[in-house]
Amino acid sequence: MLIYQTIKLVQMKRLFFRIVIISIMSIALLSCKDKGKKISLDHQEKVKDSVSNLNEATYQPGLEWKVAWSDEFDSDSIDVNNWNFQVVDAGHFNDEWQRYTDSSDNVYIENNHMVIKAVHESDVHGMDQYSSARLHTANKYSFKYGKIAARMKLPEGEGIWPAFWMLGTNIDENGGDTPWPQSGEIDILELYGSKDDAVIEANAHYADESGSHGMMGAASFKLEQGKFADAFHIFELEWDETRIAWLVDGEQFASMPISSDELSEFRKEYFILLNVAVGGTHAGRPDTTSTFPQYMYVDWVRVYKKKD
């Protein structure tokens, strides 16, 4: 009887341990399943948000503004009545590694967006191993004062340097008689992938009283979450005879008074530029972490004037 009871007790202990092990495994499996479901749902939600952001059109410039010029990129090709393709060899600007082309491999219209595509054309990182595009409106459209805005999704990564900016129409680079920085330069946005893909910078360049390069100094705007490559954002500049102000998604983050005689460059006409540089003195260099191709998507560019 004692032997029987001992055997029975051993069997009951084994059964108990089996039940415990099965319970632990079931809880673990359910936890993994729930976690996997959460990751899947998070990914689906992220993709959904990105796709829905692609075609949002909720921008309102303000009741006091009216459109003076725009390109909505709703044709099949780049409108050459608005834009020039600047064809430049690698290294011409700021020791940048890309060459700028007029090829449809580097700039084209897709889904009513202008796309600037930076391409790595070999397995080597170095000068002239990349191609990209730089477009501007010189001798086609320029303006003085108003609001300029663009809705864009930016590229990212080490050594990537996209820009939305303006130069004085008198610059000798495009047929004028004035060198840089006397011509003036207004950087609506620059993103340095080697610094932070969630940060854009604004700046303004001019010649000081001695004729040397002067500038406002970079003013930064950082997203609260994510990167500028994750979704479209609206970049604005408001400009009158007394000041320049920079905004992202309606939020002003920088301003500069321009009334002084030293800043006369900013009281003249400017034209618009869009480009994606690769590498350069100021932008760092691509490395093994950089992925290509990289894209800058431009939904629209608009210039507004104050209503009468």
KEKE-3310 file (N, C-alpha, C; in steps of 0.2 Angstrom, whole numbers, plus 5000, padded with zeros to 4 digits):
npx = (5004:5010:5020:5012:5005:5016:5020:5009:5009:5021:5017:5007:5014:5022:5012:5007:5019:5019:5007:5010:5021:5015:5006:5014:5021:5010:5006:5017:5017:5005:5008:5019:5012:5003:5012:5017:5006:5004:5016:5014:5002:5006:5015:5007:4999:5008:5012:5000:4998:5009:5005:4993:4997:5003:4995:4988:4980:4979:4984:4983:4987:4983:4972:4976:4984:4987:4989:5003:5012:5015:5020:5012:5015:5008:5009:5015:5029:5044:5041:5048:5046:5046:5057:5075:5087:5101:5117:5131:5148:5154:5161:5161:5153:5156:5165:5157:5152:5143:5138:5128:5114:5103:5095:5082:5083:5087:5078:5061:5043:5031:5016:5010:5020:5036:5051:5067:5081:5094:5108:5119:5132:5141:5151:5159:5164:5165:5172:5162:5155:5142:5126:5114:5101:5099:5088:5082:5074:5080:5080:5068:5058:5056:5056:5051:5049:5035:5027:5034:5031:5033:5028:5035:5044:5058:5075:5086:5100:5118:5129:5120:5112:5100:5091:5081:5080:5085:5093:5100:5094:5104:5116:5132:5133:5122:5121:5121:5129:5136:5145:5144:5146:5139:5128:5118:5109:5096:5092:5079:5077:5089:5095:5105:5111:5121:5121:5108:5093:5081:5081:5080:5088:5089:5095:5104:5114:5126:5135:5146:5150:5163:5164:5166:5161:5145:5133:5117:5117:5115:5098:5089:5076:5068:5060:5047:5045:5050:5057:5062:5061:5050:5038:5027:5030:5027:5036:5040:5043:5042:5043:5047:5050:5056:5059:5063:5055:5055:5046:5039:5027:5018:5023:5032:5050:5061:5068:5073:5079:5080:5082:5093:5107:5118:5112:5106:5106:5095:5084:5080:5077:5074:5078:5072:5078:5080:5088:5097:5111:5126:5137:5151:5159:5153:5143:5147:5152:5145:5143:5146:5134:5125:5111:5105:5095:5092:5078:5070:5054:5043:5028:5022:5026:5024:5022:5016:5008:5003:4986:4978)
npy = (4994:5006:5007:5008:5021:5029:5028:5033:5046:5051:5050:5060:5072:5072:5075:5087:5095:5094:5101:5114:5117:5117:5127:5138:5138:5141:5154:5161:5159:5165:5178:5181:5181:5191:5202:5201:5204:5217:5223:5221:5228:5241:5243:5243:5254:5264:5264:5267:5280:5286:5285:5291:5304:5308:5314:5324:5340:5352:5365:5382:5398:5410:5423:5435:5433:5430:5419:5422:5415:5399:5381:5367:5354:5346:5341:5330:5331:5340:5358:5368:5381:5386:5381:5379:5367:5365:5360:5353:5350:5337:5342:5356:5365:5368:5357:5346:5329:5325:5325:5337:5334:5335:5324:5313:5302:5308:5319:5321:5320:5312:5305:5318:5325:5333:5325:5324:5314:5307:5298:5284:5279:5269:5256:5263:5276:5292:5307:5312:5300:5300:5305:5319:5332:5349:5362:5378:5395:5405:5420:5416:5416:5427:5436:5449:5451:5444:5429:5413:5396:5378:5361:5347:5331:5325:5319:5307:5303:5299:5311:5317:5331:5341:5355:5370:5385:5402:5414:5430:5439:5446:5438:5433:5420:5416:5425:5438:5452:5452:5445:5431:5434:5446:5446:5440:5428:5417:5404:5394:5381:5369:5353:5343:5328:5321:5327:5327:5319:5324:5337:5353:5368:5386:5400:5415:5424:5437:5451:5459:5476:5477:5470:5457:5440:5438:5432:5427:5416:5399:5394:5382:5370:5357:5342:5335:5322:5308:5309:5320:5313:5305:5310:5322:5339:5357:5370:5387:5404:5421:5437:5454:5472:5474:5463:5445:5429:5413:5397:5381:5370:5380:5385:5397:5398:5406:5422:5437:5454:5466:5479:5487:5496:5488:5476:5477:5468:5460:5467:5466:5458:5440:5423:5406:5390:5372:5358:5342:5339:5329:5324:5335:5351:5356:5346:5333:5316:5303:5286:5269:5267:5275:5275:5272:5274:5291:5302:5317:5323:5334:5342:5354:5371:5388:5405:5419:5434:5449:5454:5467)
npz = (5000:5004:4995:4983:4986:4985:4972:4966:4970:4965:4951:4951:4954:4942:4933:4937:4935:4921:4917:4922:4914:4901:4902:4904:4892:4883:4887:4883:4869:4866:4870:4861:4849:4851:4851:4839:4831:4835:4830:4816:4814:4818:4808:4797:4799:4799:4785:4780:4784:4778:4764:4764:4767:4755:4746:4752:4753:4760:4762:4767:4763:4769:4771:4766:4755:4738:4723:4714:4705:4700:4700:4698:4694:4686:4673:4660:4659:4664:4665:4654:4652:4664:4671:4672:4667:4676:4670:4676:4680:4691:4707:4704:4712:4729:4731:4729:4726:4716:4698:4690:4679:4664:4663:4661:4670:4681:4685:4684:4681:4691:4696:4697:4704:4705:4704:4710:4708:4716:4711:4713:4704:4703:4712:4720:4731:4729:4719:4706:4705:4706:4701:4699:4700:4697:4697:4691:4691:4684:4673:4669:4678:4692:4707:4719:4736:4745:4748:4747:4744:4746:4745:4750:4751:4758:4754:4762:4773:4776:4770:4761:4753:4751:4744:4745:4738:4735:4723:4720:4705:4698:4698:4693:4688:4681:4670:4675:4682:4694:4707:4719:4736:4734:4727:4734:4744:4748:4759:4759:4764:4770:4771:4780:4779:4785:4797:4804:4800:4804:4804:4797:4790:4790:4781:4777:4765:4761:4756:4767:4775:4772:4761:4762:4765:4773:4784:4790:4799:4803:4806:4815:4812:4820:4819:4829:4830:4820:4803:4790:4778:4780:4777:4768:4770:4772:4767:4770:4765:4771:4765:4765:4763:4775:4783:4783:4785:4791:4789:4794:4790:4794:4806:4812:4813:4812:4809:4801:4801:4788:4785:4785:4777:4774:4770:4758:4747:4749:4745:4732:4716:4716:4710:4709:4716:4716:4722:4724:4732:4733:4745:4748:4754:4765:4768:4772:4768:4758:4764:4769:4775:4768:4757:4741:4726:4731:4734:4731:4733:4725:4727:4724:4720:4725:4723:4732:4732:4741:4743:4735)
capx = (5000:5014:5023:5007:5004:5022:5020:5004:5012:5026:5013:5003:5019:5024:5006:5007:5024:5017:5002:5014:5025:5011:5003:5020:5022:5004:5006:5023:5015:5000:5012:5022:5007:5000:5017:5018:5000:5005:5021:5010:4997:5010:5018:5002:4997:5014:5012:4994:4999:5013:5002:4988:5000:5006:4990:4985:4980:4975:4987:4980:4992:4981:4967:4978:4988:4985:4994:5006:5015:5015:5020:5009:5018:5002:5010:5019:5036:5046:5039:5054:5044:5047:5063:5081:5091:5108:5121:5137:5152:5156:5166:5160:5151:5158:5168:5152:5153:5138:5137:5121:5112:5097:5093:5076:5085:5088:5073:5055:5037:5028:5011:5009:5026:5043:5055:5074:5083:5101:5110:5125:5132:5146:5152:5165:5162:5170:5170:5159:5152:5135:5122:5108:5098:5098:5084:5081:5070:5083:5078:5061:5053:5059:5051:5054:5044:5029:5027:5035:5030:5033:5026:5040:5047:5065:5079:5090:5106:5125:5131:5114:5111:5094:5090:5076:5083:5085:5098:5099:5094:5110:5122:5135:5133:5117:5121:5121:5136:5137:5147:5142:5139:5136:5121:5113:5107:5092:5091:5073:5079:5094:5095:5112:5110:5127:5120:5101:5088:5075:5082:5082:5091:5087:5101:5104:5121:5127:5142:5146:5152:5170:5164:5167:5155:5142:5127:5112:5119:5110:5093:5087:5070:5068:5053:5046:5046:5051:5062:5059:5060:5045:5031:5028:5030:5026:5041:5038:5047:5038:5048:5045:5056:5059:5061:5062:5053:5055:5041:5038:5020:5014:5026:5038:5056:5067:5067:5079:5078:5084:5082:5100:5110:5122:5108:5102:5105:5088:5078:5081:5073:5077:5075:5071:5082:5079:5093:5100:5119:5129:5144:5153:5163:5148:5138:5150:5152:5142:5148:5142:5127:5120:5107:5104:5095:5088:5073:5066:5048:5040:5021:5020:5030:5020:5023:5010:5008:4998:4981:4978)
capy = (5000:5012:5008:5011:5028:5033:5028:5038:5053:5053:5052:5066:5077:5073:5078:5094:5099:5095:5106:5120:5119:5118:5134:5143:5139:5144:5161:5164:5159:5171:5185:5182:5182:5198:5206:5201:5207:5224:5226:5221:5234:5247:5244:5245:5261:5269:5264:5270:5287:5289:5285:5297:5311:5309:5318:5329:5346:5356:5371:5388:5403:5416:5427:5441:5431:5427:5416:5426:5411:5392:5375:5361:5348:5342:5339:5324:5332:5347:5363:5372:5388:5388:5379:5378:5362:5367:5355:5355:5344:5336:5346:5363:5368:5366:5350:5341:5323:5323:5330:5339:5333:5336:5318:5310:5298:5312:5323:5319:5320:5306:5306:5325:5328:5333:5320:5324:5308:5306:5291:5281:5275:5264:5254:5267:5282:5297:5312:5310:5293:5301:5310:5322:5337:5356:5366:5385:5399:5411:5422:5414:5419:5430:5440:5453:5451:5440:5422:5407:5390:5372:5355:5342:5326:5326:5313:5306:5299:5302:5315:5319:5338:5344:5362:5374:5391:5408:5418:5436:5438:5449:5434:5432:5413:5415:5430:5444:5456:5453:5439:5429:5434:5452:5445:5438:5421:5415:5397:5392:5375:5364:5347:5340:5321:5319:5330:5325:5319:5327:5344:5358:5374:5392:5405:5421:5426:5443:5454:5464:5482:5476:5466:5450:5435:5439:5428:5427:5411:5394:5393:5375:5367:5350:5338:5332:5315:5306:5312:5324:5308:5301:5312:5328:5345:5363:5375:5394:5410:5427:5442:5461:5476:5475:5456:5438:5425:5406:5393:5374:5368:5385:5387:5401:5396:5410:5429:5442:5461:5467:5486:5491:5497:5482:5471:5479:5463:5457:5471:5465:5452:5433:5417:5400:5384:5366:5353:5337:5338:5323:5326:5342:5353:5357:5341:5327:5312:5297:5280:5262:5267:5279:5271:5275:5281:5295:5306:5323:5324:5341:5342:5360:5377:5393:5412:5423:5442:5452:5456:5475)
capz = (5000:5004:4988:4978:4987:4983:4965:4964:4972:4959:4945:4952:4953:4935:4929:4939:4931:4914:4917:4923:4908:4896:4904:4903:4884:4880:4889:4879:4862:4865:4870:4854:4844:4852:4849:4831:4828:4836:4825:4810:4814:4818:4801:4792:4801:4796:4778:4778:4785:4773:4758:4764:4767:4749:4742:4756:4750:4765:4764:4766:4764:4773:4767:4763:4750:4731:4720:4708:4701:4703:4696:4701:4691:4683:4666:4659:4659:4667:4661:4652:4652:4671:4674:4668:4670:4676:4669:4679:4681:4698:4710:4703:4718:4736:4731:4729:4722:4710:4693:4688:4673:4662:4661:4665:4675:4688:4686:4680:4684:4693:4700:4698:4708:4702:4707:4709:4710:4716:4709:4714:4698:4704:4719:4723:4734:4727:4715:4699:4705:4707:4697:4702:4696:4700:4693:4693:4686:4682:4667:4667:4683:4698:4711:4725:4741:4745:4751:4743:4748:4743:4748:4748:4755:4757:4755:4769:4773:4776:4764:4756:4755:4747:4746:4742:4740:4730:4722:4717:4698:4695:4699:4686:4686:4676:4665:4678:4682:4701:4710:4725:4739:4733:4723:4739:4744:4754:4759:4763:4768:4768:4775:4780:4781:4790:4804:4807:4795:4806:4805:4792:4792:4785:4781:4772:4764:4758:4757:4773:4773:4769:4754:4764:4766:4779:4784:4796:4803:4802:4811:4814:4814:4821:4819:4836:4829:4813:4799:4784:4773:4781:4775:4765:4774:4769:4769:4768:4767:4770:4763:4763:4763:4782:4786:4781:4790:4789:4793:4792:4792:4797:4812:4811:4817:4811:4806:4800:4799:4782:4783:4785:4771:4773:4768:4752:4743:4750:4743:4725:4714:4716:4707:4714:4715:4719:4720:4729:4731:4736:4748:4748:4759:4771:4769:4774:4762:4758:4766:4768:4778:4763:4752:4734:4724:4735:4730:4733:4729:4726:4726:4721:4722:4723:4725:4733:4733:4745:4739:4735)
cpx = (5004:5018:5018:5006:5010:5022:5015:5006:5017:5022:5010:5008:5021:5018:5006:5012:5022:5012:5005:5017:5021:5008:5008:5021:5016:5004:5012:5021:5010:5003:5016:5017:5004:5005:5018:5012:5001:5010:5018:5006:5000:5013:5013:4999:5002:5013:5006:4995:5003:5009:4997:4991:5002:5001:4986:4985:4977:4979:4983:4985:4990:4977:4970:4983:4984:4990:4997:5010:5015:5017:5017:5011:5013:5003:5014:5027:5037:5044:5045:5052:5045:5054:5069:5084:5098:5113:5128:5141:5153:5161:5165:5158:5153:5161:5163:5154:5149:5140:5129:5119:5105:5093:5086:5077:5086:5083:5067:5049:5034:5022:5010:5014:5032:5047:5063:5077:5091:5103:5117:5127:5138:5146:5157:5162:5167:5168:5168:5157:5145:5132:5116:5105:5098:5094:5083:5077:5073:5081:5071:5056:5058:5054:5054:5048:5038:5030:5029:5035:5031:5031:5031:5041:5054:5069:5083:5096:5113:5127:5126:5113:5106:5093:5084:5078:5082:5091:5096:5099:5101:5116:5125:5135:5127:5116:5121:5128:5138:5139:5144:5147:5136:5129:5116:5111:5102:5090:5084:5074:5085:5094:5102:5111:5115:5126:5114:5096:5081:5076:5083:5085:5089:5094:5100:5111:5121:5134:5141:5149:5159:5170:5165:5160:5152:5136:5123:5115:5113:5105:5090:5079:5070:5061:5053:5046:5047:5057:5058:5058:5054:5038:5032:5027:5029:5032:5040:5043:5042:5043:5045:5051:5059:5062:5060:5060:5053:5050:5041:5031:5016:5017:5032:5044:5062:5065:5073:5077:5082:5084:5088:5103:5115:5118:5104:5101:5098:5082:5078:5077:5077:5074:5075:5075:5080:5084:5094:5107:5120:5136:5145:5156:5159:5144:5141:5150:5148:5146:5143:5135:5122:5117:5105:5099:5091:5084:5071:5060:5045:5033:5019:5025:5025:5023:5017:5012:5002:4993:4981:4972)
cpy = (5006:5013:5011:5018:5032:5034:5033:5045:5056:5055:5058:5072:5078:5076:5085:5098:5099:5100:5113:5122:5120:5125:5139:5144:5142:5152:5164:5164:5165:5178:5186:5184:5189:5203:5207:5205:5215:5227:5226:5227:5240:5249:5246:5252:5266:5269:5268:5278:5290:5290:5291:5303:5313:5314:5323:5336:5351:5363:5377:5394:5409:5420:5433:5440:5429:5425:5421:5421:5404:5387:5369:5354:5343:5340:5333:5325:5339:5353:5368:5379:5391:5387:5378:5372:5364:5361:5357:5349:5343:5340:5354:5367:5365:5359:5345:5335:5322:5328:5331:5338:5335:5330:5316:5305:5301:5317:5322:5320:5313:5307:5313:5328:5328:5329:5322:5318:5308:5299:5289:5277:5270:5261:5257:5273:5287:5302:5309:5303:5294:5306:5313:5327:5344:5360:5373:5389:5405:5413:5420:5416:5421:5435:5444:5454:5447:5434:5417:5401:5384:5366:5350:5337:5325:5319:5313:5303:5303:5305:5317:5327:5341:5351:5365:5381:5397:5412:5425:5436:5441:5445:5433:5424:5412:5421:5437:5447:5456:5446:5437:5431:5441:5451:5443:5431:5420:5408:5396:5386:5372:5359:5344:5333:5318:5322:5326:5325:5322:5335:5348:5364:5380:5396:5410:5423:5433:5445:5460:5471:5482:5473:5459:5446:5436:5434:5429:5422:5406:5394:5386:5374:5360:5347:5335:5325:5313:5310:5316:5319:5304:5303:5319:5334:5351:5368:5382:5399:5416:5433:5449:5465:5477:5468:5450:5434:5418:5402:5386:5372:5373:5388:5391:5399:5401:5417:5433:5449:5462:5475:5490:5491:5491:5477:5472:5474:5460:5461:5472:5459:5445:5428:5411:5394:5378:5361:5348:5336:5331:5324:5333:5345:5354:5351:5334:5323:5306:5291:5274:5262:5271:5274:5275:5271:5285:5300:5312:5324:5331:5341:5348:5366:5383:5400:5416:5430:5444:5455:5464:5477)
cpz = (5000:4998:4983:4979:4985:4976:4962:4965:4967:4953:4945:4951:4946:4931:4931:4935:4924:4913:4917:4917:4902:4896:4902:4895:4881:4881:4884:4872:4861:4866:4864:4849:4844:4850:4842:4828:4829:4831:4818:4809:4814:4811:4796:4793:4798:4789:4776:4779:4780:4766:4758:4764:4760:4745:4746:4752:4754:4766:4762:4768:4768:4768:4763:4757:4744:4727:4714:4703:4704:4698:4700:4699:4689:4676:4666:4660:4662:4663:4660:4652:4660:4674:4669:4671:4670:4676:4671:4681:4689:4701:4709:4708:4725:4736:4731:4724:4716:4704:4692:4681:4671:4660:4665:4670:4682:4689:4682:4684:4685:4698:4702:4704:4704:4707:4705:4712:4710:4715:4710:4708:4698:4711:4723:4725:4732:4722:4708:4699:4706:4702:4700:4697:4700:4695:4695:4688:4684:4674:4664:4672:4689:4701:4717:4730:4740:4749:4746:4747:4744:4747:4746:4753:4753:4757:4761:4768:4774:4769:4759:4758:4750:4749:4742:4743:4734:4729:4719:4709:4695:4696:4693:4684:4681:4672:4668:4678:4689:4704:4716:4730:4738:4730:4729:4738:4750:4754:4763:4767:4765:4773:4775:4783:4786:4797:4807:4802:4797:4807:4798:4794:4787:4786:4776:4771:4760:4759:4762:4770:4770:4763:4756:4765:4773:4779:4791:4801:4803:4808:4809:4816:4815:4822:4826:4835:4821:4809:4793:4778:4774:4778:4771:4771:4770:4771:4766:4769:4766:4770:4762:4764:4770:4785:4782:4786:4787:4793:4790:4795:4796:4803:4810:4816:4817:4808:4806:4798:4793:4780:4782:4778:4769:4769:4762:4747:4743:4749:4735:4723:4715:4712:4711:4711:4719:4717:4725:4727:4735:4739:4747:4754:4766:4772:4771:4767:4763:4761:4765:4771:4773:4758:4746:4730:4730:4731:4734:4729:4731:4723:4722:4724:4720:4726:4726:4734:4738:4741:4740:4740)
residu = (MET:LEU:ILE:TYR:GLN:THR:ILE:LYS:LEU:VAL:GLN:MET:LYS:ARG:LEU:PHE:PHE:ARG:ILE:VAL:ILE:ILE:SER:ILE:MET:SER:ILE:ALA:LEU:LEU:SER:CYS:LYS:ASP:LYS:GLY:LYS:LYS:ILE:SER:LEU:ASP:HIS:GLN:GLU:LYS:VAL:LYS:ASP:SER:VAL:SER:ASN:LEU:ASN:GLU:ALA:THR:TYR:GLN:PRO:GLY:LEU:GLU:TRP:LYS:VAL:ALA:TRP:SER:ASP:GLU:PHE:ASP:SER:ASP:SER:ILE:ASP:VAL:ASN:ASN:TRP:ASN:PHE:GLN:VAL:VAL:ASP:ALA:GLY:HIS:PHE:ASN:ASP:GLU:TRP:GLN:ARG:TYR:THR:ASP:SER:SER:ASP:ASN:VAL:TYR:ILE:GLU:ASN:ASN:HIS:MET:VAL:ILE:LYS:ALA:VAL:HIS:GLU:SER:ASP:VAL:HIS:GLY:MET:ASP:GLN:TYR:SER:SER:ALA:ARG:LEU:HIS:THR:ALA:ASN:LYS:TYR:SER:PHE:LYS:TYR:GLY:LYS:ILE:ALA:ALA:ARG:MET:LYS:LEU:PRO:GLU:GLY:GLU:GLY:ILE:TRP:PRO:ALA:PHE:TRP:MET:LEU:GLY:THR:ASN:ILE:ASP:GLU:ASN:GLY:GLY:ASP:THR:PRO:TRP:PRO:GLN:SER:GLY:GLU:ILE:ASP:ILE:LEU:GLU:LEU:TYR:GLY:SER:LYS:ASP:ASP:ALA:VAL:ILE:GLU:ALA:ASN:ALA:HIS:TYR:ALA:ASP:GLU:SER:GLY:SER:HIS:GLY:MET:MET:GLY:ALA:ALA:SER:PHE:LYS:LEU:GLU:GLN:GLY:LYS:PHE:ALA:ASP:ALA:PHE:HIS:ILE:PHE:GLU:LEU:GLU:TRP:ASP:GLU:THR:ARG:ILE:ALA:TRP:LEU:VAL:ASP:GLY:GLU:GLN:PHE:ALA:SER:MET:PRO:ILE:SER:SER:ASP:GLU:LEU:SER:GLU:PHE:ARG:LYS:GLU:TYR:PHE:ILE:LEU:LEU:ASN:VAL:ALA:VAL:GLY:GLY:THR:HIS:ALA:GLY:ARG:PRO:ASP:THR:THR:SER:THR:PHE:PRO:GLN:TYR:MET:TYR:VAL:ASP:TRP:VAL:ARG:VAL:TYR:LYS:LYS:LYS:ASP)
# end
